[in-house]
Amino acid sequence: MTYFDHNATAPLLPQAEAAWLAASRDHFANPSSPHQAGARARAELDRCRERVAALLGAAPEEIVFTSGATEGANAVMRHFAAASGGAACLLSPVEHPCVRAAAEVFWKGRVRSFEADCAGRVKAEDVAEHLREARPALVAVMAANNETGVLQPWEEVAEACHAAGVAYLCDAVQWVGRLPLRVPAGCTFVVGSAHKFGGPKGVGFLRVPREAEGFVAMVGGEQEGGRRSGTENLPGVAAMAAALDYTVTLAKNGAETAARGKWRNNFIERLDPMGVKVATGGAPTLWNTVSLIMPHAPNHRWVNQLSRRGFMVSTGSACATGREGPSHVLSAMGLPPEEARRTLRVSSGWATGEDDWHALANAIAEVAADLRNQGRSPVIEIP
Ligand code: PLP
């Protein structure tokens, strides 16, 4: 199997697996227990927090371990909706459903958005204008889009929010472990999920800025400095720290990311004569992702045909699987529905080699020939 669906989930890294097993075996005690075994588990948790904080450029006391980005985004949305005194929440039109849906539920009728360009990229100036005119209580602009890999000017947005004294939520799920990240100054909340960078599922982090007084994600036993109650998932946290360490070290190495970006770009060039287009044009993207508009057939047939040949790609966001119609991201880009239905997401990982990209291009050429021929005579495909 050749796996090109890292934006849905990345395979567990061996370092993460080893850390998970070691923590499960050596630190199984509850970190809140008063005995020595509990104290050792607590020390290990603290060590992981320091490591994660250092890798993200944050302070250890700002890192709250969660079950993933969805939990973190929901908590931030809920907190500010309650504290906003009727002000609005400003979202980019391409946010992940965990941000969009949480905004709609908690801010009922007080959600504002603005336009993206034809690649789904927003402008920091548009956010700055809304900050001046509409004075929202919270802004959410993701770092990199999960469906297209398009990079947002999130550091500039963070600066604009900081200057305006407005809280900012950055969904950095697809950025973390792929590009270097330094948490910016100001009231910036950052969410991440370990399974996107080689850690296990069901564990993530939320950076809670020091100035966020009274912020509580979950009430109960007062774990995580009172910010997020619930017995800590120490094996998951240890595995996440190990995966983060490995991927952030690679992400900081420009030669590593440049080489992978080049393999991806060479792949795109090979597809051009087959009538395949890049949905995001020349917009800057993560080195690992490309959103392609395929010829001849809808995207689910491409996924099916490539899957039978051993190549795992995706129609878009994993959360959207089974949903009818084009995604909100492709709609925000203004992609005609007919093209949106032919959009395929290809997302690689650190272990994806140049030969994997070549093999995928060869498989696409084969499928294109099959689909072209099938287009000439009616064929009923049995899934
Ligand atoms: N944000 C982005 C950009 C994502 O891609 C995802 C997962 O697909 C999430 C948030 C939610 O992550 P999780 O399901 O791990 O909570």
Boltz pocket constraint, residues with backbone or C-beta under 6 A from the ligand:
constraints:
  - pocket:
      binder: B
      contacts: [[A, 7], [A, 8], [A, 67], [A, 68], [A, 69], [A, 70], [A, 71], [A, 96], [A, 98], [A, 142], [A, 144], [A, 145], [A, 146], [A, 171], [A, 173], [A, 174], [A, 193], [A, 195], [A, 202], [A, 318], [A, 319]]
      max_distance: 6.0
